Amino acid sequence: MSNLSRAITVALGTLGFAASAHAATYVVTAKSQNFDTVLARKIEAAGGTITSRLPQIGVAFVQSSDPNFATRAAKVPGVRSAVADVTLQFEQPEPLQISEDFANPPNSGDNDRFFDLQWGHAAIDAAGAWNAGYRGAGVRVAVLDSGVYCTHVDIAPNLLAADSTSFVPGESYCNTSGSSHGTHTFGTIGAADNGIGTIGVAPDAKLMAVKVLSAATGSGSFEGIISGIVYAADHGADVINMSLGVRGGLDIGGKEVAELVNATKRAVQYARSQNAITIVSAGNDGRDLDHDAGVQICDDDGVCYRANLRAFPAQLPNVVSVSALAPEGWAIDPTTDLDPLASYSNYGSSAISFGAPGGDGRLPGTQLCQVGPVVQQCWVFDLVFSTTSVSGASNFYGWMAGTSMAAPHVSGVAALIIGKHGGEMAPADVERILRASADDLGKPGKDDAYGYGRVNAARAVQL
């Protein structure tokens, strides 16, 4: 297996799309941005049982054993659509793990013993923001992911347990086994600066766990994702991080999937109206998102069709979509360029908002390197290092690569910006500062690899 294969194996930010739908669960969308009790009674008269209702965005989730329910419900006056929910199948990789005045790494001298492995913080100059006095205090970040190891020593101090929740039936937001992906994402955004392990980009921000992916199976439904976005917005989130993405793109050519995407778009727009900025991973397919429409897809049997693909949720309106950047051989030469586009990252000027550290495994060979207290094969250090865990032991750390690792760097910078401005900002103002402060890499202006540029924390808090 190549280094690149191994790097992507220890990444997430990619999903597989499961064509099968939950047989008895439907997403019903009203024509208006409202779903009142009168309309709810009409849906129940059509043969459905409403399990939850989001009047804020005009969406209800309904169960029915009647195979004709969707047809009848779609004819109810005031209903835009009634479609079966769909489950997205997420990968659940295992990370490469190890047990348990500022300067940027390496050789920072910081007392968090693994901070020197966090080259991503040097790339975005996180320490420059901290030295200016900005660390994300007063900001709430909701992480929509596979849950979190709640007892991790770097995460527990900043976790808002009372506001955390799960939209995965039968699973708590607190993981004791299964996916480490959410824990890794949490740590990049807001691991506490406690002198123990790693430090988050915004170490004083508070973190809400909103579980939308199963830690056991890696699956997540549209219902869970939509509900999670609205929940985060209603519980005071200033930033919503979604390190999610459908592998190969989501074909929105059919009405059913298009309506599910539209309901998700409503949720994002609602969050924006509540002053919550939504930051998402661009996806790990190495695809040109500017040219996905009409792409030809062929099955193993040779049957082909033209698909209208979109990166989901990266190409939703009003999200900040993040590409992944990575060095090659950072452990060998810490002065190496930290900003090349990762080999797997999606790109396209119409979709990418910003670039941020995501890691890669393209360095060839098995040479050993030492950074801080850790000895590993040199290519491993080019991945992103953060908090992880294993079954029965929460205080672990490890490497992953993916646009999933890039998005939380941007979420952390957004938290620093919002914290500087008093803990409440309109998303448009946050985006304006991110754009004005980003390092303009690649072609001048917005380009297909970096969008408006690679985020810069130190410059962002100066504006």
C-alpha atoms as one frame of an Amber mdcrd trajectory, in Angstrom:
protein
   0.000   0.000   0.000   1.379   3.431  -0.933   1.874   6.248   1.552  -0.979
   8.100  -0.134  -3.289   5.112   0.278  -2.355   4.852   3.915  -2.844   8.579
   4.421  -6.337   8.477   2.972  -7.098   5.323   4.911  -6.494   7.250   8.100
  -8.670  10.106   6.886 -12.341  10.900   6.750 -14.151  13.721   5.021 -15.310
  11.215   2.419 -18.575   9.307   2.402 -20.125   6.621   0.313 -23.650   7.223
  -0.884 -26.012   4.405   0.018 -28.800   4.166  -2.506 -31.090   2.383  -0.081
 -33.463   4.532   1.954 -35.075   4.014   5.338 -38.311   2.354   4.208 -40.594
   4.111   6.691 -38.950   7.511   7.147 -39.817  10.508   4.972 -38.693  14.110
   4.753 -41.686  16.351   4.109 -40.939  19.928   3.042 -43.524  22.677   3.073
 -43.760  25.254   0.307 -43.210  27.987   2.879 -40.473  28.305   5.475 -42.940
  27.138   8.077 -44.580  23.875   9.124 -47.511  24.726  11.380 -49.818  22.409
  13.325 -52.546  22.669  10.676 -50.213  21.280   8.024 -48.974  18.657  10.478
 -52.517  17.380  10.994 -52.992  17.106   7.223 -49.824  15.023   6.924 -51.029
  12.689   9.649 -54.405  12.420   7.903 -52.490  11.308   4.804 -51.159   8.316
   6.727 -47.985   9.571   8.380 -46.786   9.906  11.954 -44.656  12.982  12.549
 -41.642  12.056  14.653 -40.125  15.546  14.674 -40.952  18.883  13.152 -38.730
  21.855  12.304 -41.114  24.758  11.779 -38.080  27.059  11.585 -37.319  25.728
   8.086 -40.638  24.196   7.016 -39.553  20.549   7.314 -41.003  17.549   9.149
 -39.766  13.977   9.525 -42.492  11.411   9.164 -42.842   7.666   9.531 -45.342
   5.630   7.580 -45.823   1.972   6.701 -48.000   2.936   3.724 -46.023   2.593
   0.462 -48.257   5.248  -1.096 -47.695   7.796   1.658 -45.221   9.961  -0.272
 -47.583  10.277  -3.232 -50.520  11.262  -1.026 -48.504  13.632   1.144 -47.075
  15.433  -1.890 -50.661  16.299  -2.919 -51.479  17.981   0.373 -51.954  21.740
  -0.161 -48.933  23.605   1.180 -46.527  20.674   0.708 -43.589  21.116  -1.649
 -42.340  17.508  -1.518 -42.440  14.259   0.436 -39.486  11.949  -0.224 -37.942
   8.953   1.478 -34.961   9.748   3.669 -31.563   8.505   2.494 -28.639   7.212
   4.519 -25.121   8.283   3.578 -22.465   5.694   4.341 -19.366   7.208   5.878
 -15.948   5.608   6.137 -14.729   4.997   9.660 -10.926   4.754   9.414  -8.563
   4.143  12.277  -5.945   6.832  12.878  -2.249   6.243  13.323  -2.008   6.685
  17.083   0.411   7.180  19.947  -0.339   7.227  23.702  -0.522  10.033  25.597
   4.947  33.572  25.459   4.027  31.024  22.449   6.033  30.082  19.394   4.910
  28.117  16.357   6.140  24.521  16.116   8.574  22.905  15.749  10.825  23.444
  18.767   8.327  25.810  20.350   9.266  25.004  23.905   5.572  24.774  24.753
   4.663  22.533  27.676   1.945  20.682  25.735   4.206  17.806  24.801   2.761
  17.164  21.312   2.315  20.771  20.184   5.500  20.585  18.112   3.816  17.976
  15.870   1.073  20.452  14.877   2.612  21.974  11.735  -0.881  23.102  10.705
  -0.798  25.714  13.458   2.425  27.107  12.011   0.891  27.219   8.526  -1.989
  29.423   9.691   0.054  31.268  12.373  -2.251  30.358  15.245   0.367  31.443
  17.773   0.354  34.923  16.252  -3.341  35.239  17.135  -2.754  33.930  20.665
   0.091  36.381  21.222  -2.292  39.190  20.245  -4.609  38.005  23.037  -7.245
  36.152  21.006  -8.006  32.507  21.778 -11.722  32.089  21.011 -13.161  32.953
  24.426 -16.925  33.447  24.401 -17.466  31.423  21.213 -19.481  28.229  20.756
 -18.485  25.764  18.036 -20.831  22.894  17.151 -19.081  19.871  15.670 -21.465
  17.757  13.555 -19.609  14.473  13.371 -19.361  10.953  14.793 -19.419  12.008
  18.428 -16.470  12.558  20.738 -14.522  10.844  23.500 -15.905  13.078  26.220
 -13.282  12.172  28.815 -10.257  13.073  26.692  -8.127  15.336  28.873  -7.649
  17.882  26.060 -11.364  18.058  25.186 -13.279  17.676  28.460 -12.407  21.195
  29.725 -14.082  22.827  26.710 -16.963  20.404  26.088 -20.482  21.775  26.597
 -22.023  18.545  27.826 -25.422  20.064  28.640 -25.820  21.308  25.060 -24.422
  18.247  23.289 -26.720  15.640  21.774 -27.023  12.768  19.316 -29.246  12.356
  16.272 -28.080   8.765  15.765 -30.666   6.375  17.257 -29.273   4.282  20.076
 -25.920   6.085  20.290 -24.791   8.721  22.771 -22.713  11.655  21.628 -20.077
  10.368  24.091 -18.125   7.591  22.382 -16.542   4.750  24.286 -15.583   2.849
  21.127 -15.779   3.245  17.375 -14.858   6.283  15.303 -12.099   8.661  16.415
 -12.901  11.057  13.589 -15.021  13.441  15.633 -12.476  13.468  18.448  -9.707
  14.384  15.995 -11.817  17.221  14.599 -12.705  18.493  18.079  -9.052  18.663
  19.085  -7.992  20.633  16.024 -10.649  23.256  16.707 -10.518  23.595  20.454
  -8.227  21.290  22.446  -7.545  23.018  25.752  -4.168  24.625  26.356  -3.620
  22.632  29.542   0.031  21.638  29.341  -0.787  18.023  28.480  -1.020  17.073
  24.793  -2.126  19.226  21.858  -3.640  22.697  21.514  -6.641  23.670  19.392
  -6.600  26.637  17.043  -9.124  28.312  19.390  -8.202  26.764  22.766 -10.638
  28.898  24.784 -13.693  28.224  22.595 -16.457  25.973  23.916 -17.427  22.883
  21.930 -20.821  21.271  21.354 -20.942  17.646  20.187 -23.838  17.160  17.763
 -23.643  13.544  16.666 -24.976  12.928  13.148 -22.827   9.920  12.161 -22.843
   6.505  13.779 -19.569   5.669  15.468 -20.422   1.995  14.999 -21.390   1.895
  11.320 -20.314   5.263   9.939 -23.746   5.990   8.496 -25.770   9.163   8.789
 -29.143  10.214   7.437 -30.323  13.471   5.914 -32.724  13.682   8.849 -29.824
  13.612  11.290 -27.748  16.176   9.401 -30.653  18.590   8.882 -31.796  18.228
  12.496 -28.225  18.683  13.719 -27.742  21.959  11.864 -30.987  23.414  13.203
 -30.240  22.157  16.727 -26.796  23.772  16.689 -28.250  27.080  15.512 -30.961
  27.005  18.194 -28.421  26.240  20.920 -26.227  29.228  20.319 -23.570  27.897
  17.966 -21.452  30.641  16.410 -19.609  28.161  14.171 -20.832  24.840  12.756
 -18.124  22.452  11.546 -19.175  19.650   9.195 -16.256  17.505   8.097 -18.514
  15.510   5.781 -18.546  14.741   2.078 -20.114  12.180  -0.259 -17.463  10.056
  -1.960 -17.516  10.596  -5.699 -20.117  13.340  -5.435 -23.865  13.283  -4.930
 -26.022  12.837  -8.026 -28.819  15.382  -7.669 -30.373  14.612 -11.027 -33.363
  12.878  -9.444 -36.106  14.843  -7.730 -35.917  12.859  -4.491 -32.250  13.596
  -3.751 -32.605  17.173  -4.992 -35.394  17.730  -2.446 -33.269  16.307   0.375
 -30.455  18.647  -0.619 -32.904  21.556  -0.725 -34.069  20.776   2.822 -30.428
  20.782   3.947 -29.929  24.115   2.199 -32.833  25.513   4.225 -31.167  24.354
   7.424 -27.879  26.056   6.519 -29.696  29.263   5.629 -31.578  29.148   8.937
 -28.305  28.713  10.833 -26.935  31.725   8.976 -29.961  33.779  10.029 -29.099
  32.850  13.628 -25.504  34.094  13.161 -23.941  30.636  12.827 -21.364  30.242
  10.054 -21.221  26.731   8.515 -17.768  25.442   7.537 -17.427  22.176   5.610
 -14.796  19.945   4.030 -14.495  20.039   0.243 -14.104  16.263  -0.185 -11.242
  13.885  -0.954 -11.910  12.743  -4.534  -9.386  14.959  -6.334 -12.283  16.206
  -8.483 -12.670  19.456 -10.365 -15.880  20.785  -8.848 -16.196  23.350 -11.631
 -16.965  20.590 -14.145 -19.143  17.993 -12.404 -22.366  18.557 -14.341 -22.970
  15.941 -17.022 -20.100  13.720 -15.905 -20.238  10.115 -17.202 -20.382   7.374
 -14.565 -20.005   3.718 -15.489 -20.913   0.690 -13.367 -18.851  -2.498 -13.233
 -21.259  -4.015 -15.760 -20.324  -1.361 -18.297 -23.621   0.518 -18.115 -22.990
   4.266 -18.106 -25.100   7.343 -17.500 -24.669  11.110 -17.230 -24.809  12.381
 -13.654 -25.415  15.838 -12.300 -22.871  15.612  -9.493 -22.361  17.976  -6.599
 -19.999  17.839  -3.666 -22.319  17.558  -0.678 -22.434  19.531   1.522 -19.487
  21.477   0.073 -21.497  22.942  -2.807 -24.503  24.022  -0.796 -25.198  27.752
  -0.864 -23.894  29.752   2.099 -21.306  27.257   3.330 -17.567  27.871   3.602
 -15.902  25.009   1.716 -12.295  24.125   2.556  -9.642  22.391   0.440  -6.744
  20.494   2.008  -3.094  21.586   1.899  -0.010  19.633   2.968   3.787  19.657
   2.970   6.018  16.904   1.618   8.777  16.015   4.053   8.106  18.531   6.829
   9.816  16.348   9.436  12.955  16.251   7.287  12.940  20.000   6.608  10.617
  22.151   8.777  11.136  25.086   6.377   9.475  23.193   3.517   6.400  24.692
   1.851   3.313  23.863   3.958   0.783  25.003   1.358   0.733  22.723  -1.721
  -2.726  21.360  -2.531  -3.066  17.841  -1.144  -3.056  15.156  -3.816  -6.592
  13.966  -2.954  -8.315  17.309  -2.345 -11.268  18.447  -4.425 -10.765  21.800
  -6.108 -12.628  24.316  -8.263 -12.978  28.085  -7.961 -16.775  27.877  -7.971
 -16.753  25.744  -4.825 -13.593  26.299  -2.766 -13.699  29.161  -0.281 -10.334
  28.689   1.447  -7.435  26.285   1.830  -6.162  24.962   5.172  -3.873  22.229
   6.529  -5.250  18.768   5.757  -2.176  16.531   5.497  -0.970  14.075   2.876
   1.137  10.921   2.562   2.887  11.554  -0.745   6.434  11.540   0.652   8.020
   8.286  -0.597  10.045   5.837   1.443  10.160   4.528   5.001  12.857   6.779
   6.452  12.488   7.464  10.178  12.270  10.983  11.613  11.929  12.432  15.101
   9.799  15.467  15.947   9.560  16.412  19.606   9.276  13.186  21.611   7.992
  11.080  18.690   9.821   8.821  16.222   7.858   7.713  13.146   8.287   7.191
   9.422   8.894  10.647   7.974   5.794  10.691   5.747   3.534  10.248   8.769
   4.452  13.677  10.120   2.948  15.270   6.988  -0.494  14.211   8.238  -2.481
  16.293  10.732  -1.878  15.476  14.395  -4.680  15.824  16.946  -6.668  14.111
  19.683  -7.957  10.556  19.109  -8.876   7.557  21.205  -9.178   3.790  21.208
 -11.737   1.538  22.856 -11.434   1.765  26.605  -8.753   4.484  26.601  -9.593
   8.070  25.767  -6.334   9.989  26.145  -4.702   9.166  22.838  -3.396  11.271
  19.965  -2.792  10.491  16.328  -2.576  11.479  12.678  -5.241  11.703   9.986
  -5.374  13.294   6.538  -8.274  14.733   4.585 -10.307  17.815   3.908 -11.995
  16.781   7.165  -8.806  17.896   8.875  -8.682  21.149   6.897 -12.184  22.400
   7.763 -11.587  22.489  11.552  -8.529  24.709  11.078 -10.834  27.254   9.403
 -13.498  26.766  12.072 -10.862  27.539  14.684  -9.849  30.747  12.897 -13.524
  31.749  12.602 -13.836  31.254  16.364 -10.826  33.516  16.945 -12.419  36.226
  14.788 -15.794  35.987  16.514 -14.153  35.976  19.942 -12.279  39.165  19.129
 -15.542  40.860  18.152 -17.410  39.997  21.337 -18.744  36.507  20.651 -21.496
  37.410  18.173 -21.029  38.189  14.470 -22.981  37.918  11.268 -21.507  35.139
   9.086 -21.062  37.611   6.218 -18.746  39.678   8.432 -16.758  36.608   9.476
 -16.367  35.605   5.826 -15.283  39.135   4.895 -12.487  39.031   7.473 -11.429
  35.521   6.459 -11.138  36.710   2.851  -9.326  39.940   3.670  -6.800  38.205
   5.927  -6.110  35.036   3.896  -2.737  34.568   2.229  -3.455  34.798  -1.490
  -1.705  31.711  -2.875  -1.876  30.363  -6.411  -3.326  32.702  -9.021  -4.091
  36.235  -7.802  -7.623  36.462  -6.468  -9.954  33.486  -6.095  -8.563  30.323
  -7.670  -9.466  26.653  -7.940  -7.019  25.283  -5.336  -7.072  27.859  -2.521
 -10.275  29.799  -3.110  -9.610  33.199  -1.560  -6.393  31.874  -0.016  -5.012
  29.916   2.900  -6.457  31.228   6.155  -4.167  33.255   8.409  -5.147  33.447
  12.076  -2.724  36.188  13.069  -3.842  38.527  10.297  -7.524  37.684  10.873
  -7.523  39.019  14.427  -5.931  42.262  13.273  -9.059  43.169  11.270
